Amino acid sequence: MRNLLICFAYKGTNYSGFQKQPNKATIQSVLEESLSHVLKEDIKITASGRTDAKVHALKQYANFYCENSINVNKIPFAVNSFLPLDIRVFTAKEIKENKNNKKTAKSNTYIYKISKNKIINPLYYDMIAPLKYEVNLNIIKQCVKLICGTHNFKAFCSSSASSTNFIRTIYEFNVEEKDKYLIFKITGNGFLYNMVRIIVGTIIDISRGKLDISCIEKMFETGNRQYGGQTARACGLYLYDVKYDE
């Protein structure tokens, strides 16, 4: 039995998230169907992370087991010929048989893109979130510093989250303004359901004066979502990279 690891990317606009769901188009279901067709066996993938509906990925990984002796270098080209154009497999390689890619992921990095232009280029309407307010970049940077570190992020996740442990560590978090865009980049050991979008939405509400910056500490202390701000739109969020143990 071979254990293969693929690296891939996707535009999430037309999908109900990564994870397979009954009667819905998801990244996982489409990938498994295409891999199964190429390898002539039933393929089930285990991803290093998963994304919500309409969220994108620039670099994602998944491993799967198979009996087929196909040259791994041929897999990306073979699978891409069956995949829709908004999902692409870049590389494939063989890894240790007992490695589970999900369990060995050390950190995930997400980016969130916001356009400060009042009119968004129609080529990117579903890939960049619009900014409808005037914001203070200095306040945004102050908020970013407060988010870093190990905290209870219960107030920064959706009420429908199934997690029982809300402690997460943010290793690095920064924001830059570039060509009328705000780009947030955040790296952590794990993320709760809607966590990045709630972090960004809360920071935007603070920076435009709707909330006071003290609400971040209240959210950490109480775990109460009501102290926070909006949930930023899914279209601006990208899984940027995953680091894992070799």
C-alpha positions in Angstrom: 0.0 0.0 0.0 1.4 3.4 -1.0 0.9 6.6 0.9 0.8 9.6 -1.5 0.8 13.3 -0.7 -0.6 15.9 -3.1 -0.2 19.7 -3.1 -3.1 21.6 -4.6 -5.0 24.9 -4.8 -8.5 26.0 -5.5 -10.9 28.8 -5.9 -13.7 28.1 -3.5 -16.5 30.3 -5.0 -18.5 27.4 -6.4 -18.1 25.0 -3.5 -19.7 24.4 -0.1 -16.4 24.2 1.6 -13.6 21.6 1.6 -15.2 18.8 3.6 -17.5 16.2 1.8 -21.2 16.8 2.4 -24.2 14.9 1.1 -25.6 16.3 -2.2 -23.2 19.3 -2.3 -20.2 20.1 -4.4 -17.1 20.3 -2.2 -13.4 20.3 -2.9 -12.9 16.9 -1.2 -15.6 15.2 -3.2 -14.4 16.5 -6.5 -10.8 15.6 -5.8 -11.7 12.1 -4.6 -13.8 11.5 -7.6 -11.0 12.6 -10.0 -8.3 10.6 -8.2 -10.5 7.5 -8.1 -11.0 7.8 -11.8 -7.3 8.1 -12.6 -6.1 5.4 -10.1 -9.0 3.0 -10.8 -9.7 2.5 -7.1 -11.8 4.1 -4.4 -9.7 7.0 -3.0 -10.3 8.8 0.3 -8.1 11.8 1.1 -7.1 13.3 4.5 -6.3 17.0 4.3 -4.0 19.0 6.5 -6.9 21.5 7.1 -10.3 22.4 5.7 -11.9 25.6 4.5 -15.5 26.9 4.7 -17.8 27.6 1.8 -16.4 30.1 -0.8 -13.0 30.2 0.9 -9.9 29.7 -1.4 -6.6 27.9 -1.0 -3.3 28.8 -2.5 -1.5 25.8 -1.1 -3.2 22.9 0.5 -2.0 19.3 1.2 -3.8 15.9 1.4 -2.6 12.3 1.6 -4.3 9.1 0.5 -3.5 5.4 0.2 -3.6 3.5 -3.0 -2.4 0.2 -4.6 -1.8 1.7 -8.1 1.9 1.7 -9.2 1.5 4.8 -11.3 4.6 7.1 -11.4 3.8 9.9 -8.9 5.1 12.6 -11.3 2.3 11.7 -13.7 -0.5 12.1 -11.1 -0.9 15.9 -11.3 -1.3 15.9 -15.1 -3.6 12.9 -15.1 -5.9 14.2 -12.3 -6.0 17.8 -13.6 -7.4 16.5 -16.9 -10.5 15.5 -15.0 -10.7 18.3 -12.5 -12.6 21.5 -13.1 -10.4 24.5 -13.9 -10.9 26.0 -10.4 -9.0 23.1 -8.7 -5.4 22.3 -9.7 -3.0 19.6 -8.3 0.6 20.9 -8.4 2.7 18.0 -7.1 2.5 14.5 -5.8 5.0 12.4 -3.9 5.3 9.2 -1.9 5.6 9.5 1.9 6.0 7.2 4.9 3.2 4.7 5.1 2.2 5.5 8.6 2.1 9.3 8.2 -1.3 11.0 8.5 -1.0 14.5 7.0 -3.7 16.0 9.2 -2.0 14.9 12.5 1.4 16.1 11.4 0.4 19.6 10.4 2.3 22.1 12.6 0.9 25.4 11.5 -1.6 26.9 9.1 -1.2 30.4 7.5 -4.2 32.3 6.1 -4.4 35.6 4.3 -7.4 37.9 4.1 -7.7 40.4 1.3 -9.8 43.6 1.5 -10.2 46.1 -1.3 -10.3 49.8 -0.3 -11.6 50.7 -3.8 -15.3 51.5 -3.8 -15.7 49.6 -7.0 -14.1 46.2 -7.3 -12.7 44.9 -10.6 -15.3 42.4 -11.8 -12.5 39.8 -12.3 -12.0 39.7 -8.6 -15.4 40.3 -7.1 -15.6 36.9 -5.6 -11.9 36.8 -4.4 -11.6 40.1 -2.5 -13.8 41.5 0.3 -15.0 45.1 -0.2 -14.3 47.7 2.5 -17.2 50.0 2.9 -15.8 52.2 5.7 -12.9 54.5 6.5 -10.5 52.7 8.8 -7.5 53.6 10.9 -4.4 51.5 9.9 -2.6 52.4 13.2 -5.5 51.0 15.2 -5.6 47.9 13.1 -2.0 47.3 13.8 -2.6 47.7 17.6 -5.4 45.1 17.3 -3.1 42.7 15.4 -0.6 42.8 18.3 -3.3 41.9 20.8 -4.4 38.8 18.9 -0.9 37.3 18.9 0.0 34.7 21.5 -1.9 31.9 23.2 -5.5 32.7 24.1 -9.0 31.3 24.6 -10.6 32.0 21.2 -14.1 30.8 22.0 -15.5 34.3 21.4 -13.8 34.3 18.0 -15.6 31.3 16.5 -19.1 30.6 15.3 -21.6 29.4 17.8 -22.1 26.3 15.6 -18.5 25.2 16.1 -18.2 21.6 17.4 -14.9 22.2 19.2 -14.5 21.7 22.9 -11.0 23.1 23.2 -10.8 26.8 22.2 -7.2 27.4 23.2 -5.1 28.4 20.1 -1.7 30.0 19.6 -1.1 32.7 17.0 2.5 32.7 16.1 2.5 35.6 13.7 0.0 38.1 12.6 0.6 41.2 10.4 -1.2 43.6 8.1 0.0 45.7 5.2 -1.6 48.3 2.9 -0.7 47.8 -0.7 -2.2 49.3 -3.8 -5.5 50.1 -2.2 -5.7 46.7 -0.6 -5.4 45.6 3.1 -3.8 42.2 3.4 -3.9 40.4 6.7 -1.6 37.4 7.2 -2.0 35.1 10.2 -0.2 31.9 11.2 -1.3 29.7 14.1 -1.2 26.1 15.4 -4.9 25.8 14.5 -8.1 27.7 13.7 -11.6 27.4 14.9 -14.7 27.6 12.7 -14.9 31.2 11.2 -12.1 32.3 13.5 -10.0 34.2 11.0 -13.1 35.9 9.6 -14.4 37.0 13.0 -10.9 38.3 14.0 -10.7 40.4 10.8 -14.3 41.5 11.1 -13.9 42.6 14.7 -10.7 44.5 13.9 -12.4 46.3 11.1 -15.3 47.3 13.4 -12.8 48.6 16.0 -10.8 50.5 13.4 -13.9 52.3 12.1 -15.0 53.3 15.6 -17.9 50.9 16.0 -16.2 49.0 18.8 -13.6 49.9 21.4 -10.3 48.1 21.3 -10.9 46.8 24.8 -13.5 44.4 23.4 -10.6 42.1 22.3 -9.5 41.5 25.9 -13.2 41.1 27.0 -13.6 38.4 24.3 -10.6 36.5 25.6 -11.7 36.8 29.2 -15.3 35.9 28.8 -15.5 33.8 25.6 -18.6 35.8 24.7 -19.1 36.3 21.0 -21.4 39.2 21.6 -18.5 41.4 22.5 -17.0 41.0 19.0 -17.7 42.4 15.6 -18.9 41.2 12.3 -17.9 38.0 10.6 -15.9 39.1 7.5 -17.1 37.8 4.1 -15.8 34.4 3.0 -14.6 35.6 -0.4 -11.6 37.4 1.0 -10.1 34.4 2.8 -7.3 32.2 1.5 -5.5 29.2 3.1 -2.0 30.4 2.2 0.2 27.6 3.4 0.5 24.6 5.7 3.7 23.5 7.5 4.0 19.9 8.7 6.5 17.4 10.0 8.3 15.5 7.3 
